[in-house]
Amino acid sequence: MNGPNAAASPIRVVVVDDQPLVRAGFAMVLDAQPDIEVVGEAGDGAEALALLDRTTADVVVMDIRMPVMDGVEATERIGERPNPPRILVLTTFDTDNDAFAALQAGASGYLLKDVPPEDFLAAIRVVAAGDSVVAPRLTRRLLERFAGQLVPAPEPQQEEDRLAVLTERERDVLELVGQGLSNSEIAARLYVAETTVKTHLGRILAKLELRDRVQAVVLAYQTGLVRPAG
């Protein structure tokens, strides 16, 4: 029965890692939270895809380097599904190559496995709510370094037509997001309230059918709205 005291549905999480003890540790931390429920575990990307065929999830905690199918390929294939869960990459390897590959594949977050438990739990909740947990400036640093490796964009005119749905102010906001500015920095640059920036960003994501800020940054580079330094 719904009512003022009815509890919200817990965040459904799938944990994907090739080390059973690591999976168990993550699951124990997550299941201890009243608003989070671990609904499945997988040892590699292929197992994760099979699991998601029969189990719905809101967030997938994804390792990168795994046998059979790695986390980058699994993230990309999950993102091709209708209404896919969001991906939070949690890895031992602090390398730009891994982070960039995960973000380009569609991950909404990228953390190291030595992150404090409270930060891990906060990241799950942020990603489930539709935001990303990659610092804007880290996203920019990665794209500046790897911009030449971005998937080639469609015909320039087609891309320009896609951006045509945005207002002039929305284009300004998208450009500044692509430059790695935070919402507060964009607000200061445009002389508007931070809540106004959040509203513009929400409309940008909806109009361009993007999942989060990370995808908005990638699109800003692919369309040429933002160009790599040098």
Disulfide bonds with the S-S distance in Angstrom:
none
